């Protein structure tokens, strides 16, 4: 087997620099100290990249001037950003792209910031898991001016332990020297604005991560914010003192005003979330600031950690800040909890002392679109009537994630014209075939795109062959004479897709074919669970758009069958169901202890259901490129596609399915 090329050669390949440029352009950002912005840089892009490559390989490359920007902080202080020039950001990104796969595998599992496949949501879930395991005392810590005080010599010495390529090390040293001089502290600091700084920051703290973790201490770190979790207050105090010594050994120190020992019962904030007792909730949005304090405390909500808090998302905004047509879903997952009402608000209660019930959270009906009741949870009759009166759908879900009941207001006549248009479309063979073909095309293209993404590093020949089989099926779609023929083509492509998806699973998980009723193994169970979540979200959004749930094109109208939702889930299955399922297994978010087998079927534990729901909400809470070219959150994209479906039924426009980049 041929050895990989030296790291410096990998960094300075022209295709690497081109990929680095694409990443810099996607991240936007202003000009550095040379005044050259992204637009100006792109005008002469090929020449600039070739010149950069030649200078780096000749050893004549030198960093350009940085632009200093002082950013005000909440405490009245400022944070200095040193923004490199665009050409330096390209070079640094190329180094980061090469070093990240090499260094990330060395880093502690307790570190979550700036790492591929990791997120705030995962850090929040780790904290909740440690709490459930009995770690109820926390050192809520912060490293004082961390990015300003990282010592360059010690950082480079740590880097040399993992990277032997002297040319790459010299490049990093050049950038550190330039930043130290620009910040007025030679030999110190990582630039907040450099593409390489996040990787170097995690690397520098990795030794501390290894030394503090264990011996009754559980660490969760996100950049320079961290928690040390212990079972007893005395152990937490000792962990804080030990952390202070470790940081001092590395030229750093704890922030005296932002580090404290606190029990979960008192509560603390971490990564924009409030942790108190068994609840994990995102900080209240600005629009809630005018609420009475007691109500505001109850209305705190999150997408990222929605299940333990039994709370919906209240922000309703996409990344642009306007009101987004997303769903605000309340998941009631803890056994014994019940949906009730108090005055005009929905409440979630749980058993308390004696026969009393304790209120966990209260939510105005105007802030809620849908409620999911997991097994062993309940809703009072008054709460169900309240939901009907306010148009809030209620879904009763079994342990496999299947809806066993759906409560929603009756389909009215206000949108009778739209319902007639749907019916005409379903009854016109040619029009129905055209739309059904579009839906199948979207499904198959997204299957192929997902396999391509998952197989980029694996290079599994069987996955490549499955992609080719799907391509052949896509080419045959125009000759399908009717909808059954289309569904046969989809079935043939899917027969190749499922085993290939199983090839992309890691950590010992296996899967070869789709089996639904009942799911016999963990992978089939999670696919069904996530499919149920997607179906119910789409059903609720279709109701909001005024569409009739029973009229479909690819799927025929039948009694008690949501043909419309079955149509609209097609293009979203690969990115939202199958892609997330693979992510959950490959990143150890789900473990084997969460699954059990009885009565010939696989079952998911309550902790497993919570983990899937949290992951689902976090997965949807990401921006995606819509067919109209705008970046929106996933639920807004689904709502846009539902509106486009309605417009197609009315004859106002032609439906275009969402397609993943391929």
C-alpha positions in Angstrom: 0.0 0.0 0.0 1.4 3.4 -1.0 2.1 5.8 1.9 0.0 9.0 1.9 1.8 12.1 0.6 3.5 14.4 3.1 1.1 16.7 4.9 2.6 19.9 3.4 2.1 18.4 -0.1 -1.5 17.7 0.8 -2.0 21.3 2.0 -0.5 22.9 -1.0 -2.2 20.9 -3.7 -4.1 23.2 -6.0 -7.4 21.3 -5.6 -7.0 21.6 -1.8 -6.5 25.3 -2.0 -9.6 25.5 -4.3 -11.6 23.6 -1.8 -10.3 25.8 1.0 -11.4 28.9 -1.0 -14.9 27.5 -1.4 -15.1 27.1 2.4 -13.8 30.6 3.0 -16.4 32.0 0.6 -19.2 30.0 2.2 -18.2 31.4 5.6 -18.3 35.0 4.2 -16.4 37.5 6.4 -14.8 40.8 5.6 -11.4 41.8 4.3 -8.2 41.5 6.3 -5.6 44.2 6.8 -4.9 44.3 3.0 -8.4 45.5 2.2 -9.0 42.7 -0.3 -12.5 41.3 0.1 -14.1 38.1 -1.2 -15.4 39.7 -4.3 -12.1 41.3 -5.3 -10.3 38.0 -4.5 -12.6 36.0 -6.7 -12.1 38.3 -9.7 -8.6 36.9 -10.3 -9.1 33.6 -8.4 -7.0 31.1 -10.5 -4.0 33.4 -10.5 -4.3 34.1 -6.8 -4.5 30.5 -5.9 -1.6 29.5 -8.1 0.5 32.3 -6.7 -0.3 31.2 -3.2 0.7 27.6 -4.0 4.0 28.7 -5.6 4.9 30.9 -2.7 4.1 28.2 -0.1 6.1 25.6 -1.9 9.0 28.0 -2.5 9.1 29.0 1.2 8.5 32.6 0.4 4.9 32.8 1.7 4.5 35.3 4.5 1.2 36.3 6.3 -0.4 39.6 5.3 -1.6 42.2 7.7 -4.6 41.4 9.9 -7.6 43.7 10.6 -8.2 44.4 14.3 -11.8 44.6 15.4 -12.9 45.2 19.1 -16.2 43.5 19.8 -18.1 44.7 22.9 -19.0 42.0 25.5 -21.9 41.8 27.8 -19.7 42.5 30.8 -18.6 45.8 29.4 -15.2 44.5 28.3 -14.2 44.0 24.6 -13.0 41.0 22.6 -10.3 41.5 20.1 -10.8 39.9 16.7 -7.7 39.7 14.4 -9.1 39.0 11.0 -6.5 37.5 8.5 -6.6 38.5 4.9 -8.6 36.3 2.5 -5.5 34.7 1.1 -4.3 33.8 4.6 -7.7 32.4 5.5 -7.5 30.2 2.4 -4.0 28.9 3.4 -5.1 28.4 7.0 -8.3 26.6 6.0 -6.2 24.2 3.8 -4.0 23.4 6.8 -7.1 22.9 9.0 -8.7 20.6 6.4 -5.6 18.4 6.4 -4.9 18.4 10.1 -8.5 18.0 11.4 -8.8 14.3 10.5 -5.4 13.7 11.9 -5.9 15.5 15.2 -9.6 15.0 15.9 -9.2 11.3 16.6 -6.7 12.1 19.4 -9.0 14.5 21.3 -11.0 13.6 24.3 -14.6 12.5 24.0 -15.7 15.2 26.5 -14.8 18.1 24.0 -17.6 19.2 21.7 -16.8 22.6 20.1 -15.5 23.0 16.6 -15.3 19.3 15.9 -16.9 17.4 13.0 -20.0 15.5 13.9 -20.3 17.4 17.2 -22.6 20.1 18.4 -24.0 22.2 21.2 -27.0 19.8 21.3 -24.7 16.8 21.9 -22.9 18.6 24.7 -26.3 19.5 26.3 -27.3 15.8 26.0 -24.1 14.7 27.6 -24.7 17.0 30.6 -28.2 15.6 31.0 -26.9 12.0 30.8 -24.4 12.6 33.5 -27.1 14.2 35.6 -29.3 11.1 35.2 -26.3 9.0 36.3 -26.1 10.9 39.6 -23.6 13.6 39.0 -25.6 16.4 40.6 -22.8 18.9 41.6 -21.2 21.0 38.9 -18.2 23.2 38.6 -19.5 25.8 36.1 -16.2 27.0 34.7 -14.7 29.5 32.4 -11.1 30.1 31.3 -10.2 33.7 31.7 -9.3 35.3 28.3 -8.3 31.9 27.0 -7.8 32.9 23.3 -5.7 35.9 24.3 -3.4 33.9 26.6 -2.5 30.6 24.9 1.3 30.4 25.0 2.7 29.8 21.5 5.7 27.8 22.5 3.7 25.3 24.5 1.1 25.1 21.8 3.7 24.4 19.1 5.3 21.8 21.4 1.9 20.0 21.7 1.4 20.2 17.9 4.8 18.6 17.3 3.8 15.6 19.3 1.2 14.8 16.6 2.5 16.5 13.5 6.1 15.7 12.3 5.9 17.7 9.0 8.3 20.6 9.7 6.9 22.7 6.8 3.4 22.6 8.3 4.7 23.4 11.7 6.6 26.4 10.3 3.5 27.7 8.7 1.5 27.5 11.9 4.4 29.3 13.7 4.4 32.0 11.1 0.7 32.7 11.7 1.1 32.6 15.5 4.0 35.1 15.3 2.0 37.5 13.1 -1.0 37.3 15.4 1.0 37.8 18.5 2.6 41.0 17.1 -0.8 42.3 15.8 -2.4 41.7 19.2 0.4 43.4 21.1 1.3 40.3 23.0 4.2 38.5 21.3 4.2 34.8 22.0 0.6 34.7 23.2 -2.8 34.3 21.7 -5.0 32.6 19.2 -6.8 34.8 16.7 -10.6 34.7 17.0 -11.2 35.0 13.3 -8.7 32.5 12.0 -10.0 29.2 10.5 -7.2 27.3 12.3 -7.7 28.7 15.8 -10.6 26.3 16.8 -8.5 23.2 16.0 -5.5 24.6 17.8 -7.6 25.6 20.8 -9.0 22.1 21.2 -5.6 20.6 20.8 -4.0 22.8 23.5 -6.7 21.9 26.0 -6.7 18.2 25.2 -4.0 17.3 27.8 -6.1 19.0 30.4 -9.2 17.2 29.3 -7.4 13.9 29.7 -6.0 14.7 33.2 -9.2 16.1 34.7 -11.5 13.4 33.5 -12.2 10.4 35.6 -11.7 9.6 39.3 -15.3 10.7 40.0 -15.2 13.7 37.7 -17.1 14.0 34.4 -16.1 16.7 32.0 -18.1 18.4 29.3 -16.2 21.2 27.5 -17.2 23.5 24.7 -14.2 25.6 23.8 -13.2 27.6 26.9 -16.5 26.9 28.7 -16.6 23.7 30.7 -18.5 21.8 33.3 -16.9 19.4 35.9 -19.7 17.1 37.2 -19.4 15.2 40.5 -21.6 13.3 42.8 -20.8 15.3 45.9 -20.1 19.0 46.7 -16.7 18.2 48.3 -15.6 16.3 45.2 -16.7 19.3 43.0 -14.6 21.7 45.2 -11.6 19.4 44.8 -12.1 19.2 41.0 -12.2 23.0 40.8 -8.9 23.2 42.7 -7.3 20.6 40.5 -8.6 22.3 37.3 -7.1 25.6 38.5 -3.7 23.8 39.0 -3.8 22.2 35.6 -4.6 25.5 33.9 -1.8 27.3 35.7 0.6 24.6 34.5 -0.5 25.6 30.9 -0.2 29.3 31.4 -3.9 29.8 31.9 -6.3 30.4 34.8 -9.9 30.1 35.8 -12.1 33.2 35.6 -12.6 34.1 39.2 -16.1 35.6 38.6 -17.4 33.1 36.2 -16.4 29.9 37.9 -18.5 28.4 40.8 -19.7 25.2 42.3 -23.4 24.7 42.1 -26.0 21.9 42.5 -28.5 21.1 39.8 -31.3 22.0 42.2 -30.1 25.6 42.2 -29.6 25.7 38.4 -27.0 27.0 36.1 -26.6 28.2 32.5 -24.4 26.5 30.0 -24.3 26.9 26.2 -27.4 29.0 26.1 -29.4 26.5 28.1 -30.7 26.6 31.7 -30.2 23.3 33.7 -32.3 23.0 36.8 -33.3 19.8 38.5 -34.2 17.3 35.7 -35.1 20.1 33.2 -32.9 21.3 30.4 -34.3 24.4 28.6 -33.0 27.0 26.2 -32.9 30.6 27.5 -36.1 32.5 27.0 -36.2 34.6 23.8 -36.3 38.4 23.8 -39.9 38.4 22.8 -40.7 36.6 26.1 -38.9 39.2 28.2 -42.1 41.1 28.9 -43.9 38.1 30.4 -44.4 37.9 34.2 -41.3 36.3 35.7 -43.2 33.2 36.9 -44.7 32.6 33.4 -41.4 33.4 31.7 -39.7 30.8 33.8 -42.2 28.2 32.7 -42.1 29.1 29.1 -38.4 28.6 28.6 -38.0 26.2 25.7 -35.6 24.5 23.3 -35.2 22.5 20.2 -31.9 21.1 21.2 -33.0 19.5 24.5 -36.7 19.4 24.1 -37.5 16.0 25.5 -36.4 16.2 29.2 -38.0 19.7 29.5 -41.2 18.5 27.7 -41.1 22.0 26.2 -41.7 23.4 22.7 -39.6 25.7 20.6 -40.9 29.2 21.0 -38.5 31.2 18.8 -40.2 30.5 15.5 -37.4 32.2 13.7 -35.1 31.1 11.0 -31.5 32.3 10.7 -32.7 35.6 9.3 -34.7 36.4 12.3 -38.2 36.7 10.8 -41.2 34.6 11.9 -40.8 31.2 10.3 -43.7 28.8 9.6 -42.1 26.1 11.8 -43.9 23.8 14.1 -43.7 24.3 17.8 -44.0 20.8 19.2 -44.4 19.7 22.8 -43.1 16.2 23.5 -44.3 14.7 26.7 -42.0 11.7 27.3 -41.5 11.2 31.0 -43.8 8.4 32.3 -46.4 9.7 34.6 -46.5 13.2 33.1 -49.9 14.6 31.9 -51.1 17.4 29.7 -53.5 19.6 31.7 -54.7 23.1 31.7 -54.6 26.0 34.1 -56.6 29.1 33.3 -56.0 29.4 29.6 -52.5 27.8 29.5 -51.6 24.2 28.8 -49.5 22.7 31.6 -47.5 19.6 32.0 -47.8 18.0 35.5 -46.2 15.0 37.2 -47.0 13.0 40.3 -46.0 14.8 43.5 -46.3 14.1 47.2 -49.4 12.1 48.1 -52.2 12.6 45.6 -50.9 16.0 44.5 -49.5 16.8 41.0 -46.7 19.2 40.5 -46.6 21.6 37.5 -43.5 21.2 35.4 -44.2 23.9 32.7 -47.0 26.1 31.4 -47.4 27.1 27.8 -50.0 29.4 26.2 -51.9 27.7 23.4 -50.9 30.4 21.0 -47.3 29.2 21.3 -48.0 25.6 20.5 -48.9 23.7 17.3 -48.6 20.0 18.1 -48.4 17.7 21.2 -46.9 14.2 21.2 -47.8 11.9 24.0 -45.3 9.0 24.5 -46.3 5.7 26.2 -47.2 6.0 29.9 -48.1 9.7 29.5 -51.6 11.1 29.4 -53.8 14.1 28.8 -56.9 15.2 30.6 -60.2 15.5 28.8 -60.2 19.3 29.5 -56.7 19.6 27.9 -57.9 17.7 24.8 -60.9 19.9 24.4 -58.7 22.9 24.9 -56.4 21.6 22.1 -59.3 21.2 19.7 -60.6 24.7 20.5 -57.2 26.2 19.7 -56.3 24.0 16.7 -53.5 22.2 18.5 -53.0 18.7 17.1 -52.4 15.9 19.7 -50.7 12.6 18.6 -50.7 9.5 20.8 -47.5 7.5 20.0 -46.4 4.0 20.9 -42.9 2.9 21.8 -41.9 2.3 18.2 -42.8 5.9 17.3 -45.9 5.0 15.4 -49.0 7.2 15.9 -51.8 5.1 17.4 -54.2 8.1 17.5 -54.4 11.6 16.2 -56.7 14.3 17.5 -57.2 17.4 15.4 -60.0 19.7 14.4 -62.2 18.4 11.6 -61.3 19.3 8.0 -63.5 22.3 7.3 -64.9 23.8 4.1 -63.0 27.0 4.2 -60.5 25.6 1.7 -63.0 23.6 -0.4 -61.6 25.1 -3.6 -58.1 23.8 -2.9 -59.6 20.4 -2.0 -61.4 20.3 -5.3 -58.1 21.2 -7.1 -56.4 18.3 -5.3 -59.2 15.9 -6.3 -59.0 17.0 -9.9 -55.3 16.4 -9.9 -55.7 12.9 -8.4 -58.4 12.0 -10.9 -56.5 13.2 -14.0 -54.3 10.3 -15.1 -51.7 12.4 -17.0 -51.5 15.2 -14.4 -51.3 12.7 -11.6 -48.6 10.7 -13.4 -46.5 13.9 -14.0 -46.6 14.9 -10.3 -46.0 11.4 -9.1 -42.9 11.1 -11.4 -41.5 14.3 -9.9 -42.0 12.9 -6.4 -40.3 9.7 -7.2 -37.5 11.5 -8.9 -36.9 13.6 -5.8 -36.9 10.5 -3.6 -34.4 8.6 -5.8 -32.0 11.5 -6.3 -31.8 12.1 -2.6 -31.2 8.5 -1.9 -28.3 8.6 -4.4 -27.0 11.8 -2.9 -27.1 10.5 0.6 -25.2 7.3 -0.3 -22.6 9.5 -2.1 -22.1 11.6 1.0 -21.8 8.7 3.3 -19.4 6.8 1.0 -17.0 9.7 0.4 -14.4 8.3 2.8 -15.4 4.6 2.8 -15.2 4.1 -1.0 -17.2 1.0 -0.7 -17.8 -0.6 -4.1 -21.2 -2.0 -3.2 -22.4 1.5 -2.2 -21.1 2.8 -5.5 -22.9 0.1 -7.4 -26.1 0.9 -5.5 -25.8 4.5 -6.6 -25.4 3.4 -10.2 -28.6 1.3 -9.9 -30.5 4.3 -8.6 -29.2 6.3 -11.5 -30.5 3.7 -13.9 -33.9 3.8 -12.3 -34.0 7.7 -12.5 -33.3 7.4 -16.2 -36.2 5.1 -16.7 -38.8 7.3 -14.9 -39.8 9.2 -18.1 -41.0 6.0 -19.8 -43.3 4.9 -16.9 -46.8 4.5 -18.3 -48.6 4.9 -15.1 -48.2 5.4 -11.3 -47.9 1.6 -10.5 -45.0 1.4 -13.0 -43.4 4.4 -11.2 -43.8 2.7 -7.9 -42.2 -0.5 -9.3 -39.2 1.5 -10.5 -38.9 3.1 -7.1 -39.1 -0.3 -5.4 -36.4 -1.7 -7.6 -34.1 1.2 -6.8 -34.9 1.0 -3.1 -34.0 -2.7 -3.0 -30.5 -1.7 -3.9 -30.5 1.4 -1.6 -31.3 -0.3 1.7 -28.3 -2.8 1.8 -26.0 0.0 0.6 -27.2 2.2 3.5 -26.4 -0.6 5.9 -22.8 -0.7 4.5 -22.5 2.9 5.8 -23.2 1.9 9.4 -20.3 1.7 11.8 -19.7 0.6 15.5 -20.9 -2.9 14.8 -24.5 -2.0 13.8 -25.9 -3.9 10.9 -28.9 -3.6 8.5 -29.8 -5.2 5.2 -33.4 -4.6 4.4 -36.4 -2.5 5.5 -38.9 -4.2 7.8 -41.6 -2.1 9.5 -44.3 -4.1 11.3 -43.0 -4.7 13.9 -39.3 -3.5 13.6 -37.1 -6.5 14.3 -33.8 -4.7 15.0 -32.5 -1.3 16.2 -31.9 0.2 12.8 -35.3 -0.6 11.5 -36.8 0.7 14.7 -35.1 4.0 14.5 -36.0 4.4 10.8 -39.6 3.8 11.8 -39.4 6.2 14.7 -38.0 9.0 12.7 -40.4 8.3 9.8 -43.3 8.8 12.3 -41.9 12.1 13.4 -41.6 13.3 9.8 -45.1 12.1 8.9 -46.7 13.9 11.9 -44.8 17.1 11.2 -45.8 17.1 7.5 -49.4 16.2 8.4 -49.6 19.2 10.8 -48.1 21.6 8.2 -50.4 20.3 5.5 -53.4 21.1 7.8 -52.0 24.6 8.4 -51.8 25.1 4.6 -55.4 24.0 4.2 -54.7 20.9 2.1 -56.9 17.8 2.3 -54.8 14.9 3.9 -56.5 12.2 1.9 -55.8 13.3 -1.7 -52.4 12.2 -3.1 -50.8 11.7 -6.5 -48.1 9.1 -6.0 -50.2 7.4 -3.3 -53.8 6.7 -4.0 -56.6 8.1 -1.9 -57.9 5.4 0.4 -60.0 5.4 3.5 -58.0 6.2 6.7 -54.8 6.8 4.7 -52.8 10.0 4.7 -52.0 9.9 1.0 -50.9 13.5 0.9 -48.3 13.1 3.7 -47.1 9.9 2.1 -46.5 12.0 -1.1 -44.7 14.8 0.6 -42.4 12.7 2.8 -40.7 11.1 -0.2 -38.1 13.8 -0.9 -37.3 14.3 2.8 -36.8 10.7 3.8 -33.1 10.5 2.8 -31.9 13.7 4.4 -34.1 13.7 7.5 -34.8 10.1 8.3 -32.1 7.8 6.9 -29.3 10.4 7.1 -30.1 11.1 10.7 -30.4 7.4 11.6 -26.9 6.7 10.3 -25.6 9.7 12.2 -27.2 8.5 15.5 -25.6 5.1 15.3 -22.2 6.1 13.9 -21.8 8.9 16.5 -22.8 6.7 19.5 -25.8 8.9 20.3 -27.7 5.6 20.5 -26.2 2.6 22.4 -27.2 -1.0 22.7 -28.4 -0.5 26.3 -31.3 1.6 24.8 -32.7 -1.4 22.9 -34.4 -4.6 24.1 -36.1 -7.5 22.3 -39.3 -9.0 23.5 -42.4 -10.5 21.8 -40.4 -10.9 18.6 -39.8 -7.2 18.2 -37.2 -4.6 19.0 -38.1 -1.9 21.6 -36.6 1.4 22.5 -36.1 2.6 26.1 -37.5 5.9 27.4 -34.0 7.3 27.4 -33.6 6.2 23.8 -36.8 7.9 22.8 -35.6 11.1 24.4 -32.3 10.9 22.6 -34.0 10.4 19.2 -36.4 13.3 19.8 -33.6 15.6 20.9 -31.6 14.6 17.8 -34.6 15.1 15.5 -35.2 18.6 16.8 -31.5 19.5 16.6 -31.3 18.1 13.0 -34.3 20.2 11.9 -32.8 23.3 13.6 -30.2 23.6 10.9 -30.1 25.8 7.7 -30.5 24.2 4.3 -30.5 25.5 0.8 -34.1 25.7 -0.5 -34.9 25.3 -4.3 -35.4 29.1 -4.5 -31.8 29.6 -3.5 -32.4 30.9 0.1 -31.0 29.2 3.2 -33.8 28.4 5.6 -34.4 26.0 8.5 -35.7 22.5 7.6 -39.2 23.0 8.8 -39.6 26.2 6.8 -38.3 24.3 3.7 -40.9 21.6 4.3 -43.6 24.3 4.7 -42.4 25.9 1.5 -42.6 22.6 -0.4 -46.1 22.0 0.9 -47.1 25.5 -0.4 -45.5 24.6 -3.7 -47.6 21.4 -3.8 -50.8 23.4 -3.2 -49.8 25.8 -6.0 -49.2 22.9 -8.4 -52.6 21.5 -7.5 -54.2 24.9 -8.3 -52.3 25.1 -11.6 -50.4 28.2 -10.5 -46.9 26.7 -10.9 -45.0 23.4 -11.4 -43.8 21.5 -8.5 -40.0 21.0 -8.0 -38.9 18.6 -5.3 -36.1 19.4 -2.9 -32.9 17.8 -4.0 -29.8 17.3 -1.9 -26.5 18.4 -3.5 -25.0 15.5 -5.4 
